[in-house]
Amino acid sequence: MMQVNVLVSLKVSDKMECKVVRDNKTSGAVTLPSLLAERINIRVNCEKRISFGIKSLPVIIKKSDDIKTVNVSGDIADTLNLPVYPIYSIEKVRDSIILGPYIGILASTRERNLKRKLMMLKSYVNQYAAYKGAILVFSMDRVNKKARRIKGYLYNPETKKWVAGNYSFPASIINRAYVSKKNLFYLESVLKGKIFNSTHFNKWQMYKMLKKFPEINNHLPETKVYKSTMDILHFTQGSSAYLKPLSGKKGKRILKIDRQDNGITISAGKGNNTKKYKFQNSEQVHRFVKKIYKRSRLIIQRNLNLDIIPGHQVDFRVVMVKDQDKHWNSLFIFGRKGARGNIVSNRSQGGKVYRGTELLMEAFNLDETEAAGFIKRMSELAILAAEKVDKSGHNMGFYGIDLGVDQNKKIWIIEMNNRSPNDNIGSKIGERKVLYNARYYNMMYARRLAGFTG
């Protein structure tokens, strides 16, 4: 059988590269260059373990004078189901060596949807040289739980294409799909927790998590699970209120409730198509709400008066990512200005995207330095919120955190989008680099979970 060579970037030196060669003349062995064996301080001519993904095998470590090749016996390569074309790094952990990183991206529940996303998923390998390894994108319906194999697409850095195949399980997973709790629990158990954004929380769960932290509590609008007419009367006393689905997105199915002396008005819809419904009392409103939402669970939230630009609802999206050192970073803050007369700011409901500083300057007549200082405060609050969620036991690697600023310049936390926030929002204003930077951080954190610290 013909030998196939693969370049391998070694952790011990960013400038050193070696080839991995399938060695069909030996069995049960991995042969390292002498220099590499010395630098990673691993004993040779004795049994160690080699890991790729979740698989780990005993092997005999040998050394050779060849300074450019790592030879892997054919039987070991077959058992590990080791692809030959990725650029790998090698990491020593105690008396084992890890070949990787092997990172999975769960991008869809069904393969037919995944195929349409393959070009878009290239954003995850835009900076491949920085993290290297085997990068697998897959859908949940192609996971063979019994055999622990995945039919998916592995990135080939030589051809820059996705290669369809039947692969082994990765060492870590980035979850970007709406997958059932049962399937996510399965992946959590197999990977021993090395999957992030696998647990999801809705608006009410977020509120309860953050409410217990005094330094965050003051930035949360009063919120309650909607149950009765008493909620309407309480939340509209001296103000107006919003009704929102617990797990809604893109500003859809949101109602605004205003109470006047002569009755109650509900606003729904978008922009010039906003519809207003008038009712004489809260009981009529309650029946209307139940008719629209049926059995859907809702929250009711006091209006924050975010129309800091007259006639427009304004809020801000913070692109949040965790780095390889497990620290949170605010990559960019975008502003969203709703269509005139709309009750929400979402782009899908007619809103437009701006740089956050631009909207702050317009709303409060700030100069660039003042706006930058305001952005810094918003970033600090978003980072604090993400850190507090970590303390609640969630392993997250990215968020789209929505903040509001009221007319008194107070910053409010509206929502922490943790399922699949739109990192490409910046392309609307010439900031596509935000997407690539977000993907870089996602991959570096996944690399860390896969066992690579350097």
Secondary structure, DSSP 8 states (H G I E B T S, - for coil): ----EEEEEETT-TT-EEEEEEETT-SSEEEEEHHHHHHTT---SEEEEEEETTEEEEEEEEEES-SSEEEEEHHHHHHHT--SSS-EEEEEETTEEEEE-EEEEEEESSHHHHHHHTTGGGGGGTTHHHH-SEEEEEEEEEEETTTTEEEEEEEETTTTEEEEEEEE--SEEEE-S---HHHHHHHHHHHTT-EES-S---HHHHHHHHHT-HHHHTTS--EEE--SHHHHHHHTTTSEEEEEETT--TTTT-EEEEEETTEEEEEESSGGG-EEEEESSHHHHHHHHHHHHTT--EEEEE------BTTB-EEEEEEEEE-TTS-EEEEEEEEEE--TT-S---GGGT-EEEEHHHHHHHHH---HHHHHHHHHHHHHHHHHHHHHHHHTT----EEEEEEEE-TT--EEEEEEE-S---GGGGGGGT-THHHHHHHHHHHHHHHHHTT---
